[in-house]
Amino acid sequence: MRLRSQSSETAGFLLNFLPDQSGRPAGGRRLKLPKLWGGQRGDAAKTDERTSPRKEAPQKVILTFKQILEAQHFSEASQLLIETEERLFGDIKETEAFKHHKEDLDKLALNYRHLQDQVLQTLKMSLIPEEVNMDALTSAVKAVKQEEERDGLWRQTGRRPPAWRPCGWKELHDVTLCTLVERRMDNPATPPADQVERPSIQTDVRTMGRQLKKDLLWVAEVVKDCYPPEMGICQCYARLYHQHLCPRLRKIAEFDLEDEDCTFLLRWVNEYYPEIFQKPLLNTQINTEDLGELLPKDLLEPLEEQYLSKQQDELTTYIGRILEEEVARWRKGEEPKREDGCFFSPVAYDVIQFINGMVTSAEKVVGDRLKAQKITSQLQDLMQRFQSFHDDIMKQDKLKSRNFIKAHLGCIEQFSDVLQNQNQNHLFPEGVRGECLCILSDMRRSAHSHLLKPVHDVLKPQYRKLGTSDWLNKPLFDRLLVSMERQLQELQGSTEPCHQKLIGQLHQEVAAEYVKKLLRGEIKLKDKERQLKASVAVKDNADSLHTLFLSTGSKEDWLKDLLSRIAELLRLQDLPAIQMQVASLATAFPDLSVKHVSALLKLKTNLSRADRKTVKETLLETLTETSRVVVRPFFSTF
C-alpha cells in the first residue's frame, strides 16, 4: 500500500483502501480538498514559475482510509467503503464473495466499525460549541444519510447481506442524540455565580429550562446548517428535549407541592416553556403542537385547583380588608377624600386593580382565560357586603352620610364600567357579571333615592299646586324653579358621570310629578281658549325645566319632547288631529296606557264621550302594532 507522498507539489490525493489481485491499489478516488492542500499547491506553483518555463503536472497523493478518517472526511470515507463493498459483492455470487474475500470482508467490517465510532463521537459533540467541528459534523450527517440509503438498496436485493448490513446508522444517530440530550439535561451547565440558588424544585426546573433554551438556540443557529432540511433537526431536538422533560415534570407534579412551587410549576409549563419556542430563531423551525403537553390532565387539574383556590382566598381576604378600612373611616367620623372637588372612595379602584392583576396573572399561570375567571366567581358575595355597608350608612342618616353616598356613587360607576366593558370580559364569569350589575343597579337606585328625597320633601308643597287653578299663573312655576335651583346646589359633590345621572334622575322625577299632578289635578279646560293657554303653559314649563336641568348636568333631552307632545295634545281641537297626536305619543312612549290618556282627555271637557272612546281605540290599535319595548320608562312610574 502506498503511503501519503511527502512532495510539496502535491495538489490532490488518491484514496487507497484494498489491493486488487494484481497488487495495484483498488478503490482509489481523486478528491479535491482545497482547505487541506490549498497552501502547498500555491507554494508549488510559485516554485515552478521560478525554476521552469513550463508547469509540471502536480503529483497525486494517495490517502489511506485511516488518513481520511483522521481528517474527519466521514462522507468520503463512507463512500470509499461503499465502493469497496460494491466491488466485493457486485458481479459475483454471494457465496463466492464470502468464501474468497473473507480477509477483505473482515477488514471492511473493521473499517466500518472505526467509521461508525468516529461518526457517533462527532454527533456527541453537536451541542458543545467549543468542541464541535462543524465541517466534520456536516460530513458525519452526510455519511449517515449515505449509509441509510445503502441499507435500503440491500433490502431491495433480497440477497444475503454482509455482517455490517443493515448498519442502521439513522437509528444510531437518533439514539445518540437522545443520549446526548439526556446527558445535558441531567448535568446542565452551572449558572453564573450571582444566579446560584439552593437546590429546590424551582432551581431544578429553571436550570433545565436554561439548558434547553441554550441548546435549542444553538441547534437553530448553527447545527441546523449541518443537516439537510428534510431531516428537520430542530424539530427532532425539540421533541427529544420535550420527551425528556415530561417524565421529570410529572414526577415533580405528583408530590404534594407547596403553594409557591405549585404556582411556579404551572407558570413554567403554561408560560415560560412556550415562550422559549416564540424566539425568532425557533418559532419558524419548531411545530409546538406536535410536541404535545408537558403534563397530563390528571396531574394538571389538581395543580390548577390548588392555585385558583389559593388566589380566590387571597382576593376575598384583600377585598374584605379594603371594605373594613372603609367601614373604619366611616365609624371614626372621617370625611371621604376629595378629588377635583368631588368626594372620592378608593374602594372600587383598589378592588378593580387587584382583580385585574390577579386574573391576568392567573390566565398566564393556568394558560386558560375561562379557568382564570374562577378567581372572581364569588365576587357577588363581596359586592353584597359592600351593598350592606352602603345601606347601613343610609339607615343611620348622619350628617356625613350624604357625602359617603356621593363617594360611593363613584365606586358604583367604576364597578359598572368594568363589568360592562367588552375589553374586560375576561375578568368575570358571565353569570357573576350579571348578578353584580344587578346589585350595583340597586345600590345606585337607593343612593339616588336617599339623596333626592330631601329635594322632593322641600318641593312637595309646590307640587300640590300643579294642576290647580293657580297652576296657569306663571309666578307659581317660577317659585318652583327657584326652590329646585337651591336644592340642586346641595346635590353637588359626586363625580361628573355620577352627577349627570343623579340630576337626570331628578329631572325625570320632577317631570313625572308634573305630569302626574296635571292628570290628577282639579283644573278643567272647558273651552278652546283655556286649552290653548294650558298648552302654552306646559310648553313654557317644559322649556324652563329643560334649561334649568341642562345647566346643571342633565342629559335627559327627551323629557322636553314628551312635555311638548302633551302641550300639543291640549292645543288640538279636531278629533283626527287628536287621534294622530295620541298615536304619535304612544309610539314614542309605549308605556302610555289607556288610564293616562283618559285622564288627559278629561282635561278637555268639550270633548264628547264618543270622541274620547274613539281616541282610546286609536291608542289600543297603536300599542298593538307598536313594539312594546320600553327604552325610557315614564308613564309606568306613576
C-alpha positions in Angstrom: 0.0 0.0 0.0 1.4 3.4 -1.0 1.9 6.0 1.7 1.0 9.7 1.5 3.5 11.5 -0.6 5.8 14.0 1.1 6.2 16.1 -2.0 5.3 19.8 -1.5 4.0 19.9 -5.1 1.1 17.5 -4.3 -2.3 19.1 -5.5 -4.7 16.2 -4.7 -4.8 12.7 -3.3 -6.0 9.2 -4.1 -7.9 7.1 -1.6 -6.3 3.7 -1.3 -8.2 1.0 0.6 -7.7 -2.6 -0.6 -5.3 -4.0 -3.2 -6.8 -6.0 -6.1 -5.4 -9.4 -7.3 -2.7 -7.7 -9.4 -1.3 -5.9 -6.3 -2.3 -2.5 -7.6 -4.3 -0.1 -5.3 -8.0 -0.6 -5.7 -10.9 1.7 -4.9 -8.7 4.8 -5.4 -10.6 8.1 -5.8 -9.4 11.6 -6.7 -10.9 14.1 -4.2 -10.2 17.8 -4.1 -9.7 19.1 -0.6 -8.6 22.8 -1.1 -8.8 23.5 2.6 -6.3 20.8 3.4 -3.9 21.1 0.5 -4.5 24.5 -0.9 -1.5 26.1 0.7 1.0 23.5 -0.6 -0.4 23.7 -4.0 0.1 27.5 -4.1 3.7 27.2 -2.9 4.4 24.6 -5.5 3.1 26.8 -8.3 5.3 29.7 -7.3 8.4 27.4 -7.3 7.5 26.0 -10.7 7.2 29.5 -12.1 10.7 30.4 -10.8 12.5 27.2 -11.9 10.9 26.2 -15.1 9.2 28.0 -18.0 6.8 25.1 -18.2 4.5 24.0 -15.3 4.8 20.4 -14.3 1.7 18.2 -13.6 1.1 18.0 -9.9 1.7 14.7 -8.2 -1.3 12.9 -6.7 -1.3 11.8 -3.1 -3.0 8.6 -2.3 -4.5 8.7 1.2 -5.3 5.6 3.2 -8.6 5.1 4.8 -7.1 5.8 8.1 -5.8 9.1 6.9 -9.2 10.1 5.6 -10.8 9.1 8.9 -8.2 11.2 10.8 -9.0 14.1 8.5 -12.7 13.7 9.6 -13.9 13.4 6.0 -16.5 10.9 7.0 -18.7 11.1 4.0 -15.7 10.4 1.7 -14.7 7.5 3.9 -18.2 6.2 3.8 -18.3 6.5 0.0 -15.0 4.6 -0.2 -16.3 1.7 1.9 -19.5 1.6 -0.1 -17.5 1.4 -3.4 -15.3 -1.4 -1.9 -18.5 -3.2 -0.8 -19.9 -2.8 -4.3 -16.7 -4.3 -5.8 -16.8 -7.3 -3.5 -20.4 -8.1 -3.9 -21.1 -6.7 -7.4 -20.9 -9.2 -10.1 -20.1 -12.5 -8.3 -22.3 -14.8 -6.4 -22.6 -14.0 -2.7 -21.2 -17.5 -1.7 -18.0 -16.8 -3.7 -17.7 -13.3 -2.0 -18.0 -14.8 1.5 -15.6 -17.7 0.5 -12.8 -16.0 -1.4 -12.8 -12.5 0.2 -13.0 -13.3 3.9 -9.9 -11.3 4.8 -11.2 -8.3 2.8 -14.6 -8.6 4.3 -13.2 -8.7 7.8 -11.1 -5.6 7.1 -14.1 -3.9 5.6 -16.2 -4.7 8.6 -13.5 -3.4 10.9 -13.2 -0.1 9.0 -17.0 0.3 9.2 -16.7 0.0 12.9 -14.0 2.6 13.0 -16.0 5.0 10.9 -19.1 4.4 12.9 -17.2 5.2 16.1 -15.9 8.4 14.7 -19.3 9.5 13.3 -21.0 8.8 16.6 -18.3 10.6 18.5 -18.7 13.6 16.3 -22.5 13.6 16.8 -21.9 13.5 20.6 -20.1 16.9 20.2 -23.0 18.5 18.4 -24.1 20.7 21.3 -20.7 21.6 22.6 -19.7 24.8 20.8 -16.1 24.8 22.0 -15.5 21.2 20.8 -17.7 20.5 17.8 -16.1 20.8 14.3 -19.0 21.9 12.0 -17.3 20.6 8.8 -16.9 17.2 10.5 -20.5 17.2 11.7 -21.7 18.0 8.2 -19.6 15.2 6.8 -20.9 12.8 9.5 -24.5 13.6 8.8 -23.9 13.1 5.1 -22.3 9.7 5.9 -25.3 8.7 7.9 -27.6 9.6 5.1 -25.4 7.6 2.6 -25.3 4.5 4.7 -29.1 4.7 5.3 -29.6 4.8 1.5 -27.2 1.8 1.1 -29.2 -0.2 3.7 -32.3 0.5 1.7 -30.6 -0.9 -1.5 -29.6 -4.1 0.3 -33.1 -4.7 1.5 -34.4 -4.4 -2.1 -31.9 -7.1 -3.4 -33.2 -9.9 -1.2 -29.6 -11.2 -1.1 -27.7 -12.3 2.0 -26.1 -9.1 3.3 -22.7 -8.8 4.9 -22.4 -8.7 8.7 -22.4 -4.9 8.8 -25.7 -4.6 6.8 -28.0 -3.2 7.7 -25.8 -0.8 9.6 -28.8 1.2 11.0 -26.9 4.4 11.3 -30.1 6.5 11.3 -31.3 4.7 14.3 -27.9 5.0 15.9 -27.9 8.8 15.1 -31.3 9.2 16.8 -30.2 7.2 19.8 -27.0 9.2 20.1 -28.9 12.5 20.0 -31.3 11.1 22.6 -28.5 10.1 24.9 -26.8 13.5 24.3 -29.9 15.4 25.3 -30.4 13.2 28.4 -26.8 13.8 29.5 -27.1 17.5 29.1 -30.4 17.8 30.9 -29.2 15.5 33.7 -26.0 17.6 34.0 -27.0 21.1 32.9 -24.5 23.9 32.8 -23.8 25.7 36.1 -25.5 29.1 36.2 -23.4 32.3 36.9 -22.3 32.7 40.5 -24.8 35.5 41.1 -27.6 33.2 40.0 -26.7 30.1 42.0 -29.6 29.1 44.1 -30.2 26.5 46.8 -31.3 23.1 45.5 -35.1 23.1 45.1 -37.8 22.2 42.7 -37.8 25.7 41.2 -34.0 25.6 40.8 -34.0 22.3 39.1 -36.7 23.3 36.6 -35.1 26.7 35.9 -31.7 25.0 35.3 -33.2 22.5 32.9 -35.1 25.3 31.2 -31.9 27.4 30.7 -30.1 24.4 29.2 -33.0 23.6 26.9 -33.2 27.1 25.7 -29.5 27.5 25.1 -29.2 24.2 23.2 -32.2 24.7 21.0 -31.0 28.2 20.0 -27.6 26.7 19.2 -29.2 24.0 17.1 -31.3 26.5 15.2 -28.4 28.9 14.7 -25.5 26.5 13.9 -26.3 22.8 13.9 -29.2 23.1 11.5 -26.9 24.1 8.7 -25.1 20.8 9.0 -28.3 18.8 8.2 -30.4 18.6 5.1 -33.8 20.3 5.5 -35.8 17.1 5.2 -34.3 15.7 8.4 -36.0 18.6 10.4 -33.2 18.6 13.0 -34.7 21.5 15.0 -38.0 19.6 15.4 -36.0 16.5 16.3 -34.1 18.1 19.1 -37.2 19.9 20.4 -39.0 16.6 20.5 -36.1 14.9 22.4 -35.9 17.7 25.0 -39.7 17.7 25.4 -39.7 13.9 25.9 -37.0 14.2 28.5 -38.8 17.0 30.4 -42.2 15.3 30.5 -41.3 12.5 33.0 -39.2 14.8 35.1 -42.0 17.3 35.5 -44.6 14.6 36.1 -42.6 13.2 39.0 -42.5 16.7 40.4 -46.2 17.2 39.9 -47.0 14.0 41.8 -45.6 15.5 45.0 -47.8 17.4 47.5 -46.4 20.8 46.4 -46.3 23.9 48.4 -48.4 26.8 47.0 -45.3 28.6 45.8 -43.9 25.6 44.0 -47.4 24.8 42.6 -47.7 28.3 41.1 -44.1 28.2 39.7 -44.7 24.8 38.0 -47.9 25.9 36.4 -46.4 29.1 35.2 -43.4 27.4 33.8 -45.5 24.8 31.9 -48.0 27.3 30.6 -46.0 30.5 30.1 -42.2 30.2 30.4 -41.8 27.0 28.4 -44.0 28.2 25.5 -42.1 31.5 25.4 -38.9 29.6 24.6 -40.4 28.5 21.3 -41.5 32.0 20.4 -37.9 33.1 19.9 -37.4 34.3 16.3 -34.8 31.5 15.7 -37.2 28.8 16.9 -40.8 29.8 16.0 -40.4 29.1 12.3 -38.4 25.8 12.8 -40.4 24.0 15.5 -44.1 23.0 15.5 -45.0 23.0 19.2 -48.4 21.4 18.5 -46.6 18.2 17.5 -44.8 18.1 20.8 -47.9 17.5 22.9 -48.5 18.6 26.6 -45.8 18.6 29.2 -48.2 17.4 31.9 -51.3 15.2 31.5 -54.7 16.4 32.5 -54.9 14.2 35.6 -51.8 15.9 37.1 -52.5 19.4 35.7 -56.1 19.8 37.1 -55.2 19.3 40.8 -52.4 21.9 40.5 -54.8 24.3 38.8 -57.4 23.8 41.5 -54.9 24.3 44.3 -53.6 27.5 42.7 -57.0 29.0 41.8 -58.5 28.3 45.2 -55.5 30.0 46.8 -55.9 33.0 44.6 -59.7 33.1 45.3 -59.0 33.2 49.0 -56.4 35.9 48.6 -59.0 38.0 46.6 -61.6 37.5 49.2 -59.2 38.5 52.0 -58.0 41.5 50.1 -61.4 42.9 49.3 -62.6 42.2 52.8 -59.7 44.3 54.1 -60.5 47.2 51.8 -64.1 47.2 52.9 -63.0 47.0 56.6 -60.8 50.1 56.1 -63.8 52.0 54.5 -66.0 51.0 57.4 -63.4 52.1 59.9 -63.2 55.5 58.3 -67.0 55.8 58.5 -67.1 54.8 62.1 -64.3 57.2 63.1 -66.3 60.0 61.6 -63.8 60.8 58.9 -65.0 62.6 55.8 -64.4 61.0 52.4 -61.4 62.2 50.5 -61.9 64.9 47.8 -60.5 64.8 44.3 -61.1 67.7 41.9 -63.8 68.9 44.3 -65.7 65.6 44.3 -66.0 63.1 47.1 -63.9 60.0 46.4 -63.7 56.5 47.8 -60.7 54.2 46.9 -62.7 51.0 47.3 -63.6 50.4 43.6 -60.2 51.5 42.3 -58.2 49.3 44.7 -60.5 46.3 44.1 -60.5 46.6 40.3 -56.7 46.9 40.2 -56.3 43.8 42.3 -58.8 41.8 40.3 -57.3 42.8 37.0 -53.8 41.9 38.2 -54.8 38.6 39.7 -57.0 37.3 36.8 -54.4 38.5 34.2 -51.7 36.7 36.1 -53.8 33.6 36.6 -54.6 33.4 32.9 -50.8 33.1 32.3 -50.3 30.6 35.1 -53.1 28.2 34.1 -53.0 29.0 30.4 -56.8 29.4 30.1 -58.9 32.5 30.4 -62.1 30.7 31.4 -60.3 28.8 34.2 -58.8 32.1 35.5 -62.3 33.6 35.9 -62.9 31.2 38.7 -61.0 33.7 41.0 -63.9 36.1 40.7 -66.7 33.5 40.9 -67.6 34.7 44.4 -67.5 38.4 43.6 -71.2 38.9 44.0 -70.9 37.9 47.7 -68.2 40.6 48.2 -70.4 43.1 46.3 -73.3 42.3 48.6 -71.0 43.1 51.6 -70.4 46.5 50.0 -74.1 46.9 49.5 -74.9 46.1 53.1 -72.4 48.7 54.3 -73.9 51.2 51.8 -77.4 50.5 53.2 -76.2 50.9 56.8 -74.8 54.3 56.0 -78.2 55.4 54.6 -80.1 54.0 57.6 -78.0 55.9 60.1 -78.6 59.1 58.1 -75.8 61.0 59.8 -74.6 64.4 58.7 -71.8 62.8 56.7 -73.9 60.1 55.2 -74.7 62.1 52.1 -71.0 62.7 51.4 -70.2 59.0 51.8 -73.1 58.1 49.5 -71.8 60.6 46.9 -68.3 59.0 47.1 -69.8 55.5 46.8 -71.7 56.6 43.6 -68.3 56.9 42.1 -67.4 53.4 43.2 -70.7 52.1 41.7 -69.9 53.8 38.4 -66.3 52.4 38.3 -67.5 48.9 39.0 -70.3 49.1 36.4 -67.9 50.4 33.8 -65.5 47.5 34.3 -68.3 44.9 34.3 -69.8 46.3 31.1 -66.6 46.8 29.3 -66.2 44.3 26.5 -62.4 44.6 26.7 -62.5 43.3 30.3 -65.0 40.4 29.9 -62.2 38.0 30.7 -62.2 39.1 34.3 -65.6 37.7 35.3 -67.8 34.8 34.5 -71.0 35.8 32.6 -73.4 34.9 35.5 -71.3 36.8 38.1 -71.2 39.9 35.8 -75.0 39.9 35.6 -75.5 39.4 39.3 -73.0 42.1 40.2 -74.6 44.6 37.8 -78.0 44.0 39.4 -76.5 44.7 42.9 -74.9 47.9 41.6 -78.1 49.0 39.9 -79.9 48.5 43.2 -77.2 50.5 45.1 -77.4 53.3 42.6 -81.2 53.4 42.8 -81.2 53.5 46.6 -78.4 56.1 46.6 -80.4 58.4 44.3 -83.5 57.9 46.3 -81.6 58.8 49.5 -80.0 61.9 48.0 -83.2 63.1 46.2 -85.7 62.5 49.0 -84.8 65.8 50.8 -85.3 67.7 47.5 -88.7 66.3 46.9 -89.7 66.9 50.5 -88.9 70.6 50.0 -90.7 70.8 46.7 -93.8 68.8 47.8 -95.9 71.8 48.9 -95.4 73.4 45.5 -96.0 70.1 43.7 -99.5 70.2 45.2 -100.4 73.4 43.4 -99.7 71.9 40.0 -102.9 71.0 38.2 -104.9 73.5 40.2 -106.4 76.8 39.0 -103.3 78.6 40.3 -101.1 76.5 38.0 -101.7 78.6 34.9 -100.2 81.6 36.7 -96.6 81.9 35.7 -95.3 83.0 39.2 -96.3 79.7 40.7 -94.0 77.7 38.5 -91.2 80.3 38.8 -91.2 79.8 42.5 -90.9 76.0 41.9 -87.9 76.6 39.7 -86.2 78.8 42.3 -86.7 76.2 45.0 -85.3 73.5 42.7 -82.3 75.6 41.8 -81.4 75.9 45.5 -81.8 72.2 46.1 -79.7 71.4 43.1 -76.7 73.1 44.8 -77.0 70.6 47.6 -76.5 67.7 45.2 -73.1 68.8 44.1 -70.1 66.6 45.2 -70.1 63.4 43.2 -68.0 62.8 40.1 -69.3 64.2 36.8 -70.8 61.0 35.3 -72.5 60.2 38.7 -73.7 63.8 39.0 -75.2 63.7 35.5 -77.1 60.5 36.3 -78.3 61.9 39.6 -79.5 65.2 38.1 -81.0 63.3 35.2 -82.9 61.1 37.7 -84.2 64.2 39.4 -85.2 65.8 36.1 -87.2 62.7 35.2 -88.9 62.5 38.6 -89.8 66.2 38.6 -91.3 65.8 35.1 -93.2 62.7 36.2 -94.5 64.6 39.2 -95.5 67.4 37.0 -97.5 65.2 34.5 -99.0 63.2 37.4 -100.3 66.3 39.1 -101.6 67.6 35.8 -103.5 64.4 35.0 -105.0 64.1 38.5 -105.5 67.8 39.1 -108.7 69.8 39.6 -108.4 72.1 36.7 -110.9 71.7 33.8 -110.2 73.1 30.4 -113.7 73.8 29.2 -113.1 75.7 26.0 -110.5 76.2 23.3 -109.1 79.4 24.9 -108.3 77.7 28.2 -106.9 74.7 26.4 -104.6 77.0 24.3 -103.5 78.8 27.5 -102.8 75.4 29.2 -100.8 74.3 26.1 -98.7 77.4 26.2 -98.1 77.0 29.9 -97.0 73.3 29.6 -94.7 74.2 26.7 -93.1 77.1 28.7 -92.7 74.9 31.7 -91.0 72.3 29.6 -88.6 74.8 28.2 -87.9 76.2 31.7 -87.3 72.8 33.2 -85.0 71.8 30.3 -82.9 75.0 30.6 -82.5 74.5 34.4 -81.6 70.9 34.4 -79.4 71.2 31.2 -77.3 73.8 33.0 -76.8 71.5 36.0 -75.8 68.4 34.1 -78.9 66.5 33.0 -78.7 64.8 29.6 -82.4 63.8 29.5 -83.4 65.9 26.5 -86.3 63.6 25.7 -88.3 64.9 28.6 -88.8 68.3 26.9 -90.1 66.4 23.8 -92.6 64.5 26.0 -94.0 67.6 27.7 -94.2 69.4 24.3 -96.2 66.5 22.9 -98.7 66.8 25.8 -98.9 70.5 25.3 -99.7 69.9 21.6 -102.4 67.4 22.5 -104.0 70.1 24.8 -103.9 72.6 21.9 -105.5 70.4 19.2 -109.3 70.6 18.6 -110.0 68.3 15.7 -110.7 64.7 16.5 -108.4 63.2 13.7 -105.6 65.5 14.8 -106.0 64.4 18.4 -106.0 60.8 17.3 -102.8 61.2 15.4 -101.2 63.0 18.3 -102.1 60.2 20.8 -100.8 57.6 18.3 -97.5 59.6 18.0 -97.2 59.8 21.8 -97.9 56.1 22.2 -95.3 55.2 19.5 -92.6 57.3 21.3 -93.6 56.1 24.8 -95.0 52.6 24.7 -95.7 52.6 28.5 -98.5 55.1 27.9 -101.8 53.4 29.0 -105.5 54.0 28.5 -105.7 55.3 32.0 -103.2 58.0 31.3 -104.9 59.0 28.0 -108.3 59.0 29.7 -107.1 61.4 32.4 -105.5 63.6 29.8 -108.7 63.8 27.6 -110.8 64.6 30.7 -109.0 67.9 30.9 -110.6 68.8 27.5 -114.2 68.8 28.9 -115.5 70.0 25.5 -114.6 66.6 24.0 -117.6 64.2 23.9 -117.6 60.7 25.5 -117.8 59.2 22.0 -114.8 61.1 20.8 -112.8 60.1 23.9 -113.7 56.5 23.2 -112.5 56.8 19.6 -109.2 58.3 20.7 -108.7 55.4 23.2 -109.4 52.9 20.5 -106.8 54.6 18.4 -104.4 54.2 21.3 -105.1 50.5 21.7 -104.5 49.9 17.9 -101.3 51.8 18.1 -100.0 49.9 21.1 -100.9 46.6 19.3 -99.0 47.5 16.2 -96.0 49.1 18.0 -93.2 47.2 19.7 -93.8 47.4 23.5 -90.1 47.6 24.3 -89.8 50.5 26.7 -86.5 52.2 26.3 -87.3 55.1 28.6 -89.9 54.3 31.2 -92.0 57.3 32.2 -95.8 56.8 32.4 -95.3 53.4 34.1 -93.6 55.2 37.0 -96.8 56.6 38.3 
